[in-house]
Amino acid sequence: MSDIHVSIVTPEGKAYDGPASSVVAPGMEGTFGVLSSHAPLISGLQRGIVKIEAADKTHFFVMDRGIAEVSENQMVLLADRVEAAESKDDAEAKLATLPN
């Protein structure tokens, strides 16, 4: 299976930009997953944890509300605030302390 290209973009720049085998994101209607060749999609994102499975490792990010767009084997996540985390536990701890 081929990869999907993922970019996480904030006003400060790109927090992540690279290939992924899968992405799990916190959508407004619930958590959703994206794989290579996913159908086009635009979704609002709620505050939560983004999980990116890449060839080298699993990346976790804590993000504030935003928007996700999937099109032509690319996924772009736009958010005001994004913070990288070392692990799922670290992401959950950072999420709990994220200011409103």
mmCIF file as gemmi writes it, N, C-alpha and C atoms, coordinates in Angstrom:
data_model
loop_
_atom_site.group_PDB
_atom_site.id
_atom_site.type_symbol
_atom_site.label_atom_id
_atom_site.label_alt_id
_atom_site.label_comp_id
_atom_site.label_asym_id
_atom_site.label_entity_id
_atom_site.label_seq_id
_atom_site.pdbx_PDB_ins_code
_atom_site.Cartn_x
_atom_site.Cartn_y
_atom_site.Cartn_z
_atom_site.occupancy
_atom_site.B_iso_or_equiv
_atom_site.pdbx_formal_charge
_atom_site.auth_seq_id
_atom_site.auth_asym_id
_atom_site.pdbx_PDB_model_num
ATOM 1 N N . MET Axp A 1 ? 0.847 -1.187 0 1 0 ? 1 A 1
ATOM 2 C CA . MET Axp A 1 ? 0 0 0 1 0 ? 1 A 1
ATOM 3 C C . MET Axp A 1 ? 0.884 1.24 0 1 0 ? 1 A 1
ATOM 4 N N . SER Axp A 2 ? 0.538 2.224 -0.778 1 0 ? 2 A 1
ATOM 5 C CA . SER Axp A 2 ? 1.315 3.456 -0.823 1 0 ? 2 A 1
ATOM 6 C C . SER Axp A 2 ? 0.928 4.37 0.337 1 0 ? 2 A 1
ATOM 7 N N . ASP Axp A 3 ? 1.705 5.415 0.503 1 0 ? 3 A 1
ATOM 8 C CA . ASP Axp A 3 ? 1.471 6.353 1.591 1 0 ? 3 A 1
ATOM 9 C C . ASP Axp A 3 ? 0.635 7.531 1.133 1 0 ? 3 A 1
ATOM 10 N N . ILE Axp A 4 ? 0.095 8.242 2.122 1 0 ? 4 A 1
ATOM 11 C CA . ILE Axp A 4 ? -0.576 9.507 1.899 1 0 ? 4 A 1
ATOM 12 C C . ILE Axp A 4 ? 0.365 10.589 2.424 1 0 ? 4 A 1
ATOM 13 N N . HIS Axp A 5 ? 0.416 11.728 1.754 1 0 ? 5 A 1
ATOM 14 C CA . HIS Axp A 5 ? 1.268 12.826 2.219 1 0 ? 5 A 1
ATOM 15 C C . HIS Axp A 5 ? 0.464 13.671 3.205 1 0 ? 5 A 1
ATOM 16 N N . VAL Axp A 6 ? 1.04 13.921 4.38 1 0 ? 6 A 1
ATOM 17 C CA . VAL Axp A 6 ? 0.343 14.636 5.448 1 0 ? 6 A 1
ATOM 18 C C . VAL Axp A 6 ? 1.098 15.911 5.802 1 0 ? 6 A 1
ATOM 19 N N . SER Axp A 7 ? 0.361 17.009 5.921 1 0 ? 7 A 1
ATOM 20 C CA . SER Axp A 7 ? 0.911 18.278 6.398 1 0 ? 7 A 1
ATOM 21 C C . SER Axp A 7 ? 0.039 18.787 7.533 1 0 ? 7 A 1
ATOM 22 N N . ILE Axp A 8 ? 0.673 19.151 8.645 1 0 ? 8 A 1
ATOM 23 C CA . ILE Axp A 8 ? -0.024 19.829 9.734 1 0 ? 8 A 1
ATOM 24 C C . ILE Axp A 8 ? 0.502 21.252 9.736 1 0 ? 8 A 1
ATOM 25 N N . VAL Axp A 9 ? -0.395 22.212 9.532 1 0 ? 9 A 1
ATOM 26 C CA . VAL Axp A 9 ? -0.003 23.598 9.338 1 0 ? 9 A 1
ATOM 27 C C . VAL Axp A 9 ? -0.626 24.478 10.415 1 0 ? 9 A 1
ATOM 28 N N . THR Axp A 10 ? 0.207 25.358 10.997 1 0 ? 10 A 1
ATOM 29 C CA . THR Axp A 10 ? -0.236 26.341 11.984 1 0 ? 10 A 1
ATOM 30 C C . THR Axp A 10 ? 0.192 27.721 11.491 1 0 ? 10 A 1
ATOM 31 N N . PRO Axp A 11 ? -0.23 28.793 12.153 1 0 ? 11 A 1
ATOM 32 C CA . PRO Axp A 11 ? 0.253 30.12 11.754 1 0 ? 11 A 1
ATOM 33 C C . PRO Axp A 11 ? 1.777 30.256 11.846 1 0 ? 11 A 1
ATOM 34 N N . GLU Axp A 12 ? 2.418 29.451 12.695 1 0 ? 12 A 1
ATOM 35 C CA . GLU Axp A 12 ? 3.868 29.505 12.85 1 0 ? 12 A 1
ATOM 36 C C . GLU Axp A 12 ? 4.61 28.71 11.78 1 0 ? 12 A 1
ATOM 37 N N . GLY Axp A 13 ? 3.921 27.853 11.058 1 0 ? 13 A 1
ATOM 38 C CA . GLY Axp A 13 ? 4.563 27.033 10.038 1 0 ? 13 A 1
ATOM 39 C C . GLY Axp A 13 ? 4.07 25.599 10.088 1 0 ? 13 A 1
ATOM 40 N N . LYS Axp A 14 ? 4.852 24.692 9.499 1 0 ? 14 A 1
ATOM 41 C CA . LYS Axp A 14 ? 4.448 23.284 9.445 1 0 ? 14 A 1
ATOM 42 C C . LYS Axp A 14 ? 4.966 22.543 10.677 1 0 ? 14 A 1
ATOM 43 N N . ALA Axp A 15 ? 4.049 21.859 11.354 1 0 ? 15 A 1
ATOM 44 C CA . ALA Axp A 15 ? 4.418 21.038 12.504 1 0 ? 15 A 1
ATOM 45 C C . ALA Axp A 15 ? 4.808 19.642 12.044 1 0 ? 15 A 1
ATOM 46 N N . TYR Axp A 16 ? 4.287 19.216 10.898 1 0 ? 16 A 1
ATOM 47 C CA . TYR Axp A 16 ? 4.626 17.916 10.312 1 0 ? 16 A 1
ATOM 48 C C . TYR Axp A 16 ? 4.43 18.021 8.812 1 0 ? 16 A 1
ATOM 49 N N . ASP Axp A 17 ? 5.311 17.375 8.074 1 0 ? 17 A 1
ATOM 50 C CA . ASP Axp A 17 ? 5.186 17.349 6.623 1 0 ? 17 A 1
ATOM 51 C C . ASP Axp A 17 ? 5.912 16.105 6.123 1 0 ? 17 A 1
ATOM 52 N N . GLY Axp A 18 ? 5.137 15.081 5.745 1 0 ? 18 A 1
ATOM 53 C CA . GLY Axp A 18 ? 5.762 13.858 5.282 1 0 ? 18 A 1
ATOM 54 C C . GLY Axp A 18 ? 4.764 12.766 4.982 1 0 ? 18 A 1
ATOM 55 N N . PRO Axp A 19 ? 5.274 11.618 4.572 1 0 ? 19 A 1
ATOM 56 C CA . PRO Axp A 19 ? 4.4 10.493 4.234 1 0 ? 19 A 1
ATOM 57 C C . PRO Axp A 19 ? 3.884 9.783 5.479 1 0 ? 19 A 1
ATOM 58 N N . ALA Axp A 20 ? 2.742 9.124 5.33 1 0 ? 20 A 1
ATOM 59 C CA . ALA Axp A 20 ? 2.163 8.337 6.42 1 0 ? 20 A 1
ATOM 60 C C . ALA Axp A 20 ? 1.385 7.172 5.827 1 0 ? 20 A 1
ATOM 61 N N . SER Axp A 21 ? 1.375 6.074 6.542 1 0 ? 21 A 1
ATOM 62 C CA . SER Axp A 21 ? 0.551 4.95 6.11 1 0 ? 21 A 1
ATOM 63 C C . SER Axp A 21 ? -0.887 5.112 6.588 1 0 ? 21 A 1
ATOM 64 N N . SER Axp A 22 ? -1.066 5.859 7.707 1 0 ? 22 A 1
ATOM 65 C CA . SER Axp A 22 ? -2.417 6.147 8.195 1 0 ? 22 A 1
ATOM 66 C C . SER Axp A 22 ? -2.393 7.355 9.122 1 0 ? 22 A 1
ATOM 67 N N . VAL Axp A 23 ? -3.56 7.99 9.234 1 0 ? 23 A 1
ATOM 68 C CA . VAL Axp A 23 ? -3.736 9.135 10.121 1 0 ? 23 A 1
ATOM 69 C C . VAL Axp A 23 ? -5.061 8.945 10.858 1 0 ? 23 A 1
ATOM 70 N N . VAL Axp A 24 ? -5.058 9.222 12.153 1 0 ? 24 A 1
ATOM 71 C CA . VAL Axp A 24 ? -6.283 9.229 12.946 1 0 ? 24 A 1
ATOM 72 C C . VAL Axp A 24 ? -6.42 10.64 13.506 1 0 ? 24 A 1
ATOM 73 N N . ALA Axp A 25 ? -7.581 11.263 13.291 1 0 ? 25 A 1
ATOM 74 C CA . ALA Axp A 25 ? -7.79 12.651 13.685 1 0 ? 25 A 1
ATOM 75 C C . ALA Axp A 25 ? -9.127 12.801 14.429 1 0 ? 25 A 1
ATOM 76 N N . PRO Axp A 26 ? -9.211 13.821 15.298 1 0 ? 26 A 1
ATOM 77 C CA . PRO Axp A 26 ? -10.433 14.051 16.086 1 0 ? 26 A 1
ATOM 78 C C . PRO Axp A 26 ? -11.453 14.916 15.343 1 0 ? 26 A 1
ATOM 79 N N . GLY Axp A 27 ? -12.3 14.312 14.552 1 0 ? 27 A 1
ATOM 80 C CA . GLY Axp A 27 ? -13.311 15.046 13.798 1 0 ? 27 A 1
ATOM 81 C C . GLY Axp A 27 ? -14.435 15.556 14.682 1 0 ? 27 A 1
ATOM 82 N N . MET Axp A 28 ? -15.186 16.501 14.178 1 0 ? 28 A 1
ATOM 83 C CA . MET Axp A 28 ? -16.316 17.079 14.92 1 0 ? 28 A 1
ATOM 84 C C . MET Axp A 28 ? -17.4 16.04 15.191 1 0 ? 28 A 1
ATOM 85 N N . GLU Axp A 29 ? -17.538 15.058 14.324 1 0 ? 29 A 1
ATOM 86 C CA . GLU Axp A 29 ? -18.545 14.009 14.492 1 0 ? 29 A 1
ATOM 87 C C . GLU Axp A 29 ? -17.951 12.739 15.101 1 0 ? 29 A 1
ATOM 88 N N . GLY Axp A 30 ? -16.689 12.803 15.504 1 0 ? 30 A 1
ATOM 89 C CA . GLY Axp A 30 ? -16.011 11.648 16.076 1 0 ? 30 A 1
ATOM 90 C C . GLY Axp A 30 ? -14.673 11.415 15.4 1 0 ? 30 A 1
ATOM 91 N N . THR Axp A 31 ? -13.885 10.579 16.001 1 0 ? 31 A 1
ATOM 92 C CA . THR Axp A 31 ? -12.559 10.27 15.476 1 0 ? 31 A 1
ATOM 93 C C . THR Axp A 31 ? -12.681 9.538 14.146 1 0 ? 31 A 1
ATOM 94 N N . PHE Axp A 32 ? -11.814 9.888 13.191 1 0 ? 32 A 1
ATOM 95 C CA . PHE Axp A 32 ? -11.842 9.223 11.892 1 0 ? 32 A 1
ATOM 96 C C . PHE Axp A 32 ? -10.422 8.894 11.442 1 0 ? 32 A 1
ATOM 97 N N . GLY Axp A 33 ? -10.317 7.915 10.568 1 0 ? 33 A 1
ATOM 98 C CA . GLY Axp A 33 ? -9.032 7.498 10.042 1 0 ? 33 A 1
ATOM 99 C C . GLY Axp A 33 ? -8.943 7.737 8.548 1 0 ? 33 A 1
ATOM 100 N N . VAL Axp A 34 ? -7.721 7.959 8.075 1 0 ? 34 A 1
ATOM 101 C CA . VAL Axp A 34 ? -7.465 8.204 6.659 1 0 ? 34 A 1
ATOM 102 C C . VAL Axp A 34 ? -6.307 7.316 6.226 1 0 ? 34 A 1
ATOM 103 N N . LEU Axp A 35 ? -6.493 6.639 5.111 1 0 ? 35 A 1
ATOM 104 C CA . LEU Axp A 35 ? -5.453 5.813 4.498 1 0 ? 35 A 1
ATOM 105 C C . LEU Axp A 35 ? -5.176 6.34 3.094 1 0 ? 35 A 1
ATOM 106 N N . SER Axp A 36 ? -4.174 5.78 2.459 1 0 ? 36 A 1
ATOM 107 C CA . SER Axp A 36 ? -3.858 6.13 1.081 1 0 ? 36 A 1
ATOM 108 C C . SER Axp A 36 ? -5.088 5.938 0.198 1 0 ? 36 A 1
ATOM 109 N N . SER Axp A 37 ? -5.251 6.789 -0.796 1 0 ? 37 A 1
ATOM 110 C CA . SER Axp A 37 ? -6.355 6.745 -1.763 1 0 ? 37 A 1
ATOM 111 C C . SER Axp A 37 ? -7.725 6.98 -1.135 1 0 ? 37 A 1
ATOM 112 N N . HIS Axp A 38 ? -7.759 7.678 0.003 1 0 ? 38 A 1
ATOM 113 C CA . HIS Axp A 38 ? -9.029 8.006 0.659 1 0 ? 38 A 1
ATOM 114 C C . HIS Axp A 38 ? -9.844 8.919 -0.248 1 0 ? 38 A 1
ATOM 115 N N . ALA Axp A 39 ? -11.14 8.799 -0.181 1 0 ? 39 A 1
ATOM 116 C CA . ALA Axp A 39 ? -12.036 9.683 -0.941 1 0 ? 39 A 1
ATOM 117 C C . ALA Axp A 39 ? -11.856 11.12 -0.457 1 0 ? 39 A 1
ATOM 118 N N . PRO Axp A 40 ? -12.11 12.101 -1.321 1 0 ? 40 A 1
ATOM 119 C CA . PRO Axp A 40 ? -12.014 13.498 -0.898 1 0 ? 40 A 1
ATOM 120 C C . PRO Axp A 40 ? -12.899 13.771 0.324 1 0 ? 40 A 1
ATOM 121 N N . LEU Axp A 41 ? -12.376 14.605 1.212 1 0 ? 41 A 1
ATOM 122 C CA . LEU Axp A 41 ? -13.05 14.851 2.493 1 0 ? 41 A 1
ATOM 123 C C . LEU Axp A 41 ? -12.653 16.212 3.022 1 0 ? 41 A 1
ATOM 124 N N . ILE Axp A 42 ? -13.595 16.928 3.58 1 0 ? 42 A 1
ATOM 125 C CA . ILE Axp A 42 ? -13.329 18.132 4.364 1 0 ? 42 A 1
ATOM 126 C C . ILE Axp A 42 ? -14.075 17.943 5.672 1 0 ? 42 A 1
ATOM 127 N N . SER Axp A 43 ? -13.365 18.152 6.787 1 0 ? 43 A 1
ATOM 128 C CA . SER Axp A 43 ? -13.966 17.941 8.097 1 0 ? 43 A 1
ATOM 129 C C . SER Axp A 43 ? -13.47 18.978 9.08 1 0 ? 43 A 1
ATOM 130 N N . GLY Axp A 44 ? -14.365 19.422 9.94 1 0 ? 44 A 1
ATOM 131 C CA . GLY Axp A 44 ? -13.945 20.227 11.078 1 0 ? 44 A 1
ATOM 132 C C . GLY Axp A 44 ? -13.253 19.309 12.077 1 0 ? 44 A 1
ATOM 133 N N . LEU Axp A 45 ? -12.296 19.858 12.8 1 0 ? 45 A 1
ATOM 134 C CA . LEU Axp A 45 ? -11.58 19.095 13.814 1 0 ? 45 A 1
ATOM 135 C C . LEU Axp A 45 ? -11.845 19.698 15.181 1 0 ? 45 A 1
ATOM 136 N N . GLN Axp A 46 ? -12.039 18.833 16.152 1 0 ? 46 A 1
ATOM 137 C CA . GLN Axp A 46 ? -12.18 19.309 17.514 1 0 ? 46 A 1
ATOM 138 C C . GLN Axp A 46 ? -10.846 19.128 18.232 1 0 ? 46 A 1
ATOM 139 N N . ARG Axp A 47 ? -10.735 19.721 19.396 1 0 ? 47 A 1
ATOM 140 C CA . ARG Axp A 47 ? -9.531 19.579 20.206 1 0 ? 47 A 1
ATOM 141 C C . ARG Axp A 47 ? -9.283 18.102 20.473 1 0 ? 47 A 1
ATOM 142 N N . GLY Axp A 48 ? -8.046 17.653 20.259 1 0 ? 48 A 1
ATOM 143 C CA . GLY Axp A 48 ? -7.76 16.25 20.48 1 0 ? 48 A 1
ATOM 144 C C . GLY Axp A 48 ? -6.383 15.851 20.018 1 0 ? 48 A 1
ATOM 145 N N . ILE Axp A 49 ? -6.193 14.552 19.856 1 0 ? 49 A 1
ATOM 146 C CA . ILE Axp A 49 ? -4.899 13.976 19.504 1 0 ? 49 A 1
ATOM 147 C C . ILE Axp A 49 ? -4.926 13.468 18.069 1 0 ? 49 A 1
ATOM 148 N N . VAL Axp A 50 ? -3.907 13.827 17.312 1 0 ? 50 A 1
ATOM 149 C CA . VAL Axp A 50 ? -3.712 13.322 15.95 1 0 ? 50 A 1
ATOM 150 C C . VAL Axp A 50 ? -2.606 12.277 16.028 1 0 ? 50 A 1
ATOM 151 N N . LYS Axp A 51 ? -2.861 11.11 15.443 1 0 ? 51 A 1
ATOM 152 C CA . LYS Axp A 51 ? -1.878 10.025 15.406 1 0 ? 51 A 1
ATOM 153 C C . LYS Axp A 51 ? -1.501 9.779 13.957 1 0 ? 51 A 1
ATOM 154 N N . ILE Axp A 52 ? -0.209 9.859 13.659 1 0 ? 52 A 1
ATOM 155 C CA . ILE Axp A 52 ? 0.294 9.638 12.307 1 0 ? 52 A 1
ATOM 156 C C . ILE Axp A 52 ? 1.226 8.438 12.33 1 0 ? 52 A 1
ATOM 157 N N . GLU Axp A 53 ? 0.865 7.405 11.571 1 0 ? 53 A 1
ATOM 158 C CA . GLU Axp A 53 ? 1.715 6.215 11.432 1 0 ? 53 A 1
ATOM 159 C C . GLU Axp A 53 ? 2.608 6.421 10.218 1 0 ? 53 A 1
ATOM 160 N N . ALA Axp A 54 ? 3.891 6.614 10.465 1 0 ? 54 A 1
ATOM 161 C CA . ALA Axp A 54 ? 4.869 6.778 9.394 1 0 ? 54 A 1
ATOM 162 C C . ALA Axp A 54 ? 5.792 5.571 9.399 1 0 ? 54 A 1
ATOM 163 N N . ALA Axp A 55 ? 6.6 5.436 8.358 1 0 ? 55 A 1
ATOM 164 C CA . ALA Axp A 55 ? 7.492 4.286 8.248 1 0 ? 55 A 1
ATOM 165 C C . ALA Axp A 55 ? 8.498 4.242 9.396 1 0 ? 55 A 1
ATOM 166 N N . ASP Axp A 56 ? 8.988 5.405 9.82 1 0 ? 56 A 1
ATOM 167 C CA . ASP Axp A 56 ? 10.021 5.449 10.847 1 0 ? 56 A 1
ATOM 168 C C . ASP Axp A 56 ? 9.487 5.335 12.267 1 0 ? 56 A 1
ATOM 169 N N . LYS Axp A 57 ? 8.294 5.883 12.523 1 0 ? 57 A 1
ATOM 170 C CA . LYS Axp A 57 ? 7.722 5.839 13.874 1 0 ? 57 A 1
ATOM 171 C C . LYS Axp A 57 ? 6.289 6.347 13.86 1 0 ? 57 A 1
ATOM 172 N N . THR Axp A 58 ? 5.665 6.257 15.015 1 0 ? 58 A 1
ATOM 173 C CA . THR Axp A 58 ? 4.332 6.82 15.189 1 0 ? 58 A 1
ATOM 174 C C . THR Axp A 58 ? 4.486 8.201 15.805 1 0 ? 58 A 1
ATOM 175 N N . HIS Axp A 59 ? 3.856 9.198 15.174 1 0 ? 59 A 1
ATOM 176 C CA . HIS Axp A 59 ? 3.924 10.579 15.649 1 0 ? 59 A 1
ATOM 177 C C . HIS Axp A 59 ? 2.593 10.937 16.3 1 0 ? 59 A 1
ATOM 178 N N . PHE Axp A 60 ? 2.655 11.657 17.416 1 0 ? 60 A 1
ATOM 179 C CA . PHE Axp A 60 ? 1.458 12.136 18.095 1 0 ? 60 A 1
ATOM 180 C C . PHE Axp A 60 ? 1.521 13.654 18.182 1 0 ? 60 A 1
ATOM 181 N N . PHE Axp A 61 ? 0.372 14.288 17.965 1 0 ? 61 A 1
ATOM 182 C CA . PHE Axp A 61 ? 0.256 15.735 18.074 1 0 ? 61 A 1
ATOM 183 C C . PHE Axp A 61 ? -1.022 16.067 18.834 1 0 ? 61 A 1
ATOM 184 N N . VAL Axp A 62 ? -0.944 17.081 19.677 1 0 ? 62 A 1
ATOM 185 C CA . VAL Axp A 62 ? -2.112 17.612 20.353 1 0 ? 62 A 1
ATOM 186 C C . VAL Axp A 62 ? -2.492 18.867 19.587 1 0 ? 62 A 1
ATOM 187 N N . MET Axp A 63 ? -3.755 18.949 19.189 1 0 ? 63 A 1
ATOM 188 C CA . MET Axp A 63 ? -4.152 20.113 18.411 1 0 ? 63 A 1
ATOM 189 C C . MET Axp A 63 ? -5.435 20.725 18.942 1 0 ? 63 A 1
ATOM 190 N N . ASP Axp A 64 ? -5.539 22.015 18.712 1 0 ? 64 A 1
ATOM 191 C CA . ASP Axp A 64 ? -6.773 22.719 19.007 1 0 ? 64 A 1
ATOM 192 C C . ASP Axp A 64 ? -7.696 22.535 17.815 1 0 ? 64 A 1
ATOM 193 N N . ARG Axp A 65 ? -8.824 23.114 17.862 1 0 ? 65 A 1
ATOM 194 C CA . ARG Axp A 65 ? -9.776 22.968 16.765 1 0 ? 65 A 1
ATOM 195 C C . ARG Axp A 65 ? -9.166 23.429 15.437 1 0 ? 65 A 1
ATOM 196 N N . GLY Axp A 66 ? -9.679 22.848 14.348 1 0 ? 66 A 1
ATOM 197 C CA . GLY Axp A 66 ? -9.152 23.192 13.036 1 0 ? 66 A 1
ATOM 198 C C . GLY Axp A 66 ? -9.967 22.562 11.925 1 0 ? 66 A 1
ATOM 199 N N . ILE Axp A 67 ? -9.328 22.385 10.787 1 0 ? 67 A 1
ATOM 200 C CA . ILE Axp A 67 ? -9.974 21.835 9.592 1 0 ? 67 A 1
ATOM 201 C C . ILE Axp A 67 ? -9.029 20.823 8.956 1 0 ? 67 A 1
ATOM 202 N N . ALA Axp A 68 ? -9.593 19.745 8.442 1 0 ? 68 A 1
ATOM 203 C CA . ALA Axp A 68 ? -8.822 18.749 7.702 1 0 ? 68 A 1
ATOM 204 C C . ALA Axp A 68 ? -9.38 18.657 6.291 1 0 ? 68 A 1
ATOM 205 N N . GLU Axp A 69 ? -8.462 18.546 5.328 1 0 ? 69 A 1
ATOM 206 C CA . GLU Axp A 69 ? -8.864 18.336 3.938 1 0 ? 69 A 1
ATOM 207 C C . GLU Axp A 69 ? -8.055 17.165 3.386 1 0 ? 69 A 1
ATOM 208 N N . VAL Axp A 70 ? -8.757 16.238 2.753 1 0 ? 70 A 1
ATOM 209 C CA . VAL Axp A 70 ? -8.125 15.102 2.091 1 0 ? 70 A 1
ATOM 210 C C . VAL Axp A 70 ? -8.502 15.171 0.62 1 0 ? 70 A 1
ATOM 211 N N . SER Axp A 71 ? -7.477 15.121 -0.232 1 0 ? 71 A 1
ATOM 212 C CA . SER Axp A 71 ? -7.714 15.175 -1.669 1 0 ? 71 A 1
ATOM 213 C C . SER Axp A 71 ? -6.469 14.692 -2.395 1 0 ? 71 A 1
ATOM 214 N N . GLU Axp A 72 ? -6.659 13.877 -3.406 1 0 ? 72 A 1
ATOM 215 C CA . GLU Axp A 72 ? -5.579 13.415 -4.271 1 0 ? 72 A 1
ATOM 216 C C . GLU Axp A 72 ? -4.383 12.87 -3.495 1 0 ? 72 A 1
ATOM 217 N N . ASN Axp A 73 ? -4.672 12.005 -2.526 1 0 ? 73 A 1
ATOM 218 C CA . ASN Axp A 73 ? -3.659 11.31 -1.72 1 0 ? 73 A 1
ATOM 219 C C . ASN Axp A 73 ? -2.813 12.263 -0.875 1 0 ? 73 A 1
ATOM 220 N N . GLN Axp A 74 ? -3.421 13.376 -0.481 1 0 ? 74 A 1
ATOM 221 C CA . GLN Axp A 74 ? -2.788 14.329 0.418 1 0 ? 74 A 1
ATOM 222 C C . GLN Axp A 74 ? -3.783 14.701 1.508 1 0 ? 74 A 1
ATOM 223 N N . MET Axp A 75 ? -3.263 14.919 2.721 1 0 ? 75 A 1
ATOM 224 C CA . MET Axp A 75 ? -4.092 15.368 3.832 1 0 ? 75 A 1
ATOM 225 C C . MET Axp A 75 ? -3.441 16.589 4.445 1 0 ? 75 A 1
ATOM 226 N N . VAL Axp A 76 ? -4.224 17.66 4.597 1 0 ? 76 A 1
ATOM 227 C CA . VAL Axp A 76 ? -3.745 18.878 5.232 1 0 ? 76 A 1
ATOM 228 C C . VAL Axp A 76 ? -4.624 19.128 6.448 1 0 ? 76 A 1
ATOM 229 N N . LEU Axp A 77 ? -3.972 19.317 7.598 1 0 ? 77 A 1
ATOM 230 C CA . LEU Axp A 77 ? -4.666 19.663 8.824 1 0 ? 77 A 1
ATOM 231 C C . LEU Axp A 77 ? -4.25 21.082 9.19 1 0 ? 77 A 1
ATOM 232 N N . LEU Axp A 78 ? -5.22 21.978 9.321 1 0 ? 78 A 1
ATOM 233 C CA . LEU Axp A 78 ? -4.967 23.377 9.669 1 0 ? 78 A 1
ATOM 234 C C . LEU Axp A 78 ? -5.468 23.62 11.081 1 0 ? 78 A 1
ATOM 235 N N . ALA Axp A 79 ? -4.631 24.202 11.935 1 0 ? 79 A 1
ATOM 236 C CA . ALA Axp A 79 ? -5.036 24.477 13.308 1 0 ? 79 A 1
ATOM 237 C C . ALA Axp A 79 ? -4.269 25.68 13.845 1 0 ? 79 A 1
ATOM 238 N N . ASP Axp A 80 ? -4.876 26.38 14.801 1 0 ? 80 A 1
ATOM 239 C CA . ASP Axp A 80 ? -4.204 27.513 15.419 1 0 ? 80 A 1
ATOM 240 C C . ASP Axp A 80 ? -3.049 27.072 16.301 1 0 ? 80 A 1
ATOM 241 N N . ARG Axp A 81 ? -3.252 25.953 17.027 1 0 ? 81 A 1
ATOM 242 C CA . ARG Axp A 81 ? -2.221 25.464 17.942 1 0 ? 81 A 1
ATOM 243 C C . ARG Axp A 81 ? -2.023 23.97 17.751 1 0 ? 81 A 1
ATOM 244 N N . VAL Axp A 82 ? -0.769 23.568 17.652 1 0 ? 82 A 1
ATOM 245 C CA . VAL Axp A 82 ? -0.404 22.154 17.553 1 0 ? 82 A 1
ATOM 246 C C . VAL Axp A 82 ? 0.864 21.955 18.373 1 0 ? 82 A 1
ATOM 247 N N . GLU Axp A 83 ? 0.901 20.874 19.125 1 0 ? 83 A 1
ATOM 248 C CA . GLU Axp A 83 ? 2.088 20.563 19.911 1 0 ? 83 A 1
ATOM 249 C C . GLU Axp A 83 ? 2.436 19.096 19.725 1 0 ? 83 A 1
ATOM 250 N N . ALA Axp A 84 ? 3.68 18.831 19.388 1 0 ? 84 A 1
ATOM 251 C CA . ALA Axp A 84 ? 4.145 17.451 19.232 1 0 ? 84 A 1
ATOM 252 C C . ALA Axp A 84 ? 4.243 16.787 20.6 1 0 ? 84 A 1
ATOM 253 N N . ALA Axp A 85 ? 4.019 15.476 20.611 1 0 ? 85 A 1
ATOM 254 C CA . ALA Axp A 85 ? 4.116 14.694 21.842 1 0 ? 85 A 1
ATOM 255 C C . ALA Axp A 85 ? 4.988 13.473 21.573 1 0 ? 85 A 1
ATOM 256 N N . GLU Axp A 86 ? 5.647 12.983 22.611 1 0 ? 86 A 1
ATOM 257 C CA . GLU Axp A 86 ? 6.549 11.843 22.47 1 0 ? 86 A 1
ATOM 258 C C . GLU Axp A 86 ? 5.823 10.502 22.394 1 0 ? 86 A 1
ATOM 259 N N . SER Axp A 87 ? 4.645 10.429 23.008 1 0 ? 87 A 1
ATOM 260 C CA . SER Axp A 87 ? 3.904 9.167 23.077 1 0 ? 87 A 1
ATOM 261 C C . SER Axp A 87 ? 2.422 9.475 23.255 1 0 ? 87 A 1
ATOM 262 N N . LYS Axp A 88 ? 1.605 8.436 23.233 1 0 ? 88 A 1
ATOM 263 C CA . LYS Axp A 88 ? 0.172 8.63 23.455 1 0 ? 88 A 1
ATOM 264 C C . LYS Axp A 88 ? -0.08 9.16 24.86 1 0 ? 88 A 1
ATOM 265 N N . ASP Axp A 89 ? 0.634 8.622 25.85 1 0 ? 89 A 1
ATOM 266 C CA . ASP Axp A 89 ? 0.467 9.097 27.231 1 0 ? 89 A 1
ATOM 267 C C . ASP Axp A 89 ? 0.877 10.559 27.352 1 0 ? 89 A 1
ATOM 268 N N . ASP Axp A 90 ? 1.978 10.932 26.719 1 0 ? 90 A 1
ATOM 269 C CA . ASP Axp A 90 ? 2.43 12.322 26.73 1 0 ? 90 A 1
ATOM 270 C C . ASP Axp A 90 ? 1.394 13.219 26.057 1 0 ? 90 A 1
ATOM 271 N N . ALA Axp A 91 ? 0.824 12.763 24.938 1 0 ? 91 A 1
ATOM 272 C CA . ALA Axp A 91 ? -0.205 13.538 24.234 1 0 ? 91 A 1
ATOM 273 C C . ALA Axp A 91 ? -1.438 13.733 25.118 1 0 ? 91 A 1
ATOM 274 N N . GLU Axp A 92 ? -1.858 12.685 25.819 1 0 ? 92 A 1
ATOM 275 C CA . GLU Axp A 92 ? -3.022 12.806 26.699 1 0 ? 92 A 1
ATOM 276 C C . GLU Axp A 92 ? -2.757 13.789 27.837 1 0 ? 92 A 1
ATOM 277 N N . ALA Axp A 93 ? -1.538 13.774 28.387 1 0 ? 93 A 1
ATOM 278 C CA . ALA Axp A 93 ? -1.184 14.713 29.453 1 0 ? 93 A 1
ATOM 279 C C . ALA Axp A 93 ? -1.173 16.149 28.94 1 0 ? 93 A 1
ATOM 280 N N . LYS Axp A 94 ? -0.625 16.367 27.74 1 0 ? 94 A 1
ATOM 281 C CA . LYS Axp A 94 ? -0.596 17.705 27.152 1 0 ? 94 A 1
ATOM 282 C C . LYS Axp A 94 ? -1.996 18.195 26.8 1 0 ? 94 A 1
ATOM 283 N N . LEU Axp A 95 ? -2.84 17.277 26.345 1 0 ? 95 A 1
ATOM 284 C CA . LEU Axp A 95 ? -4.219 17.638 26.007 1 0 ? 95 A 1
ATOM 285 C C . LEU Axp A 95 ? -4.952 18.132 27.243 1 0 ? 95 A 1
ATOM 286 N N . ALA Axp A 96 ? -4.717 17.486 28.381 1 0 ? 96 A 1
ATOM 287 C CA . ALA Axp A 96 ? -5.391 17.855 29.629 1 0 ? 96 A 1
ATOM 288 C C . ALA Axp A 96 ? -4.985 19.247 30.107 1 0 ? 96 A 1
ATOM 289 N N . THR Axp A 97 ? -3.793 19.709 29.721 1 0 ? 97 A 1
ATOM 290 C CA . THR Axp A 97 ? -3.313 21.021 30.183 1 0 ? 97 A 1
ATOM 291 C C . THR Axp A 97 ? -3.406 22.095 29.105 1 0 ? 97 A 1
ATOM 292 N N . LEU Axp A 98 ? -3.931 21.766 27.935 1 0 ? 98 A 1
ATOM 293 C CA . LEU Axp A 98 ? -4.052 22.73 26.848 1 0 ? 98 A 1
ATOM 294 C C . LEU Axp A 98 ? -5.012 23.842 27.268 1 0 ? 98 A 1
ATOM 295 N N . PRO Axp A 99 ? -4.566 25.112 27.221 1 0 ? 99 A 1
ATOM 296 C CA . PRO Axp A 99 ? -5.459 26.207 27.617 1 0 ? 99 A 1
ATOM 297 C C . PRO Axp A 99 ? -6.633 26.344 26.656 1 0 ? 99 A 1
ATOM 298 N N . ASN Axp A 100 ? -7.737 26.843 27.197 1 0 ? 100 A 1
ATOM 299 C CA . ASN Axp A 100 ? -8.917 27.089 26.363 1 0 ? 100 A 1
ATOM 300 C C . ASN Axp A 100 ? -8.64 28.272 25.51 1 0 ? 100 A 1
